[in-house]
Amino acid sequence: MVDPSVVDSVAALARLDLDPAQRERLISDLGKILAHIEMLDRVDTTDVPITSHPLDATDVDAADEPIASLPVAEGLRNAPDREGDLFRVPPVLGGDG
Amino acid sequence: MSAWETIIGLEVHVQLDTATKLFCRCAYEYGGQPNTQTCPVCLALPGALPVLNREALRLGIRTALAVGADVATHTKFDRKNYFYPDLPKGYQISQFDEPFCSGGAITIEFKDGSTKRIGITRIHLEEDAGKSTHRDTGGSVVDLNRCGVPLLEIVSEPDMRSPEEAYRYLTALKLTLRYIGVSDCDMEKGSLRCDANVSVRPRGQEAFGTKVEIKNLNSFRNVQRALEFEVARHTAALEHGSEEIVQQTRLFDATTGETRPMRSKEQAHDYRYFPEPDVPPVTIAGDEVEAIGATLPELPRAKVDRLATAHGLPRYDGWVLAEEPSVADYFEEAVAADAANDPKAVSNWVTNEVKRVLNEGTHTIDAFPIPSGALSGLIAMQRDGAVSATQAKEVFQGMLETGDDAPTVAKARGLEQLSDTDALETAVRAAIDACPKAVADVRAGKEKAKGAIVGHVMKQTRGKANPGVVQQLIDRVLAE
């Protein structure tokens, strides 16, 4: 079981509007997932460095040389709404803009 | 001393001057047509993979070295999650617990020459967001050109104790960044942005007061003004209980000079940082850091130190010259070309006349019509008395317009000062004959009356006589 308030808070952060049945199911599912992961607690990881990336690759980088950007029409093709060549979105408050 | 102590920390974002964005190869230019500088990566289309622009990291390392920060041997990127329409991925690729460098400081200098070290907490790389514009008619429009432009976030320690110190920190930081060529730092184009954190506490108290963050600061002066407003507001609240200071983000209004709370959803930020799986970790070799360090130019304070010690200039002159490295270079070339080796005279010309012309914006120092050697030539003419101070300024103007050297311009415009004693003596004798009243007054001890005689000589020579030589000649002739 996971604390229902954690599910509420994560849902709010993810902008998910859960109905009561979905909420119950997530409380149960997330509890099971966390319990599964908690198996790791049984392993002594004192000397194991934190894994911050699943691949062994490092330094995958590119030269600072421009290539053509998308044509505007192509870039805006998925826009649900637009004003000229700008994406149009509903009003927003706050945020990090 | 006030009973209150102000604590200020600054967070500066600078856009790095790379050819392409941080994780894709779109070029970015400020002011481009909306949404013309995007690609699947910066639009966050499914399946697109970010690839680090190593040059952005190099510029970051350059900055780290310039402020004396320690460059890490290993660094990684993290996702900072939040929702906003100008952030199509729903997260910003940033750096959380393993930034590419740590520590460092900026030293600020006050008018009296005293200095203070402002610590830097951290510098990290991250991508910029797009730009949303709110419409009065409701809704917002979004231009995603800026999405993914490389930014350095430079966070200071809460080491500043007054709005003036904050202003000086920003000025010094910007100068350093421009010297090392990592950013144009143009606030009007948004390539340098600043947020300020401020709190006030009773002097002697260790715990910080309630902190307020100020945004929407579009110039260094406005940072100072906004901080002054906040300090007064906090102090009044502490002294008179005029209001309760709450921890919040406030916006500065440049027209009123006041700050007001930013409307935002009442929800604490929870960015749920986690390692960015799409960008593998980065290693930084000592060789790479060393190679970057070898290309660092002389930094502003070192330059001012040198101008002061090598040329005996006041530090004030040094700072004015060092505002543009190429202006300081021009000054040093002119000094080298000056036979009498008078750096202060050269500095006066460069900091006044040359800087005035540069500030008018019609000329740049790199293509200045008056070569440094020609300026030295003009200074020499003035020193030798060939032109007066006023004439020298006219000659300067002529040199600016024609590109000719000082003697050529002076000759062409008839601006040569008459210093030839023999020629002037005739004029002086004529003037003495023509002004018996003034002569009598001078003989009676009225020194001022000499002005009338000088004036007469000037009239005869159409203003070209060297006033110093004329004065001497009058004294000599009258003493006969």
Interface residues (C-beta under 8 A of the other chain):
Chain A: S9 A12 L13 R15 S52 H53 P54 L55 A57 T58 D59 V60 D61 A62 A63 D64 E65 P66 I67 S69 L70 V72 G75 L76 N78 E83 G84 D85 L86 F87 R88 V89 P90 P91 V92 L93 G94 G95 D96 G97
Chain B: T18 A19 T20 R25 C26 A27 Q33 P34 N35 T36 Q37 T38 C39 P40 L43 L45 V51 L52 N53 R54 E55 A56 L57 K76 N81 Y82 F83 Y84 P85 D86 L87 E98 A129 S132 T133 H134 G138 G139 S140 V141 V142 D143 L144 M262 R263 S264 K265 Q267 D270 R272 P275 P277 V279 P280 P281 V282 T283
